[in-house]
Amino acid sequence: MSVERLTARQESVLRAITDAIADTGDAPTIREIGRRVGLSSTGSVAYQLGRLEKLGLISRNGRHWRSLRLAQ
């Protein structure tokens, strides 16, 4: 089993999520994550979130990213 390393972009998205949850207690929206990491495309943010979810670093309830949680 190979361990996939995070890209710099994935690390910044994960850090943005962590910081937003620490600041507000809630998961950020895709647009909020984009603003924090300098991505204007919501599709790009969603792609990075999908990769983090596949790696098991975040999870979500249902289809909405707003329900995302950090992995334990």
Buried (B, 14 or more C-beta within 10 A) or exposed (E): EEEEEBEEBBEBBBEBBEEBBEEEEEBBBBEBBBBBBEBEEBEBBBBBBEBBBEBEBBEBEEEEBEEBEEEE
